[in-house]
Each structure stands twice: as C-alpha cells, then as structure tokens.
Amino acid sequence: MDGLFWLLLEAGVALALLVFIVWWTWPGRKPRDRSDSEPRN
C-alpha cells in the first residue's frame, strides 16, 4: 500500500509538471494595438 501511494504521488507530480510546462510555453495573446484596428477620422 505504501508503494502504491508513492507511485500515485510521483505520477501526480509528473502530470502537474507537464501541465505547468505546457501552460508556461503556450503562446499567449498579445494585447491588440488599437491604432491598427480602428480607422482614424
């Protein structure tokens, strides 16, 4: 039972690390430059 606990704990930490790395490297939205999207009158 103790071995199963450590196995699940290690798998959970590895999954959390994978999710964090994917989130950190995911290209985020850049703020829109209003001067390009709105015509000037």
N, C-alpha and C positions, 0 to 999 in steps of 0.2 A: 504494500500500500504506500509506503514511503517513497519507493522508486517511481510509482505512478504519479505521485504529487510533483516530484521534481521534473519528471518528463513533461507534464502538463504546464508547469510553471515556465520551463525553458521554451516550450513551444509558444506560449503566450507572449513571452518577452520577444522572441524572434518575430512573431507576427506584428507586434506593436512597433518594433524597429523597422520592419518592412513598410508598414503604413506611414510611419514618420518620414522615411526616406523618400517615398513616392510623393507625399504631400509637400515636402521641402523642395523637391526638384520639379514639381509640376509648374508649367509656365502660368504665371498669374496674369490677371487682366491689368493692362496698363491704363492709367487714367486718360480719358479722352481729351484731346486738345480741342477746346471749343472753337478756336479760330479756324480750324479746318472744316468743322462740321456745320457751322452756321454762316450763312452768307451775310456780308456786311452791306448795310443800306446807307 
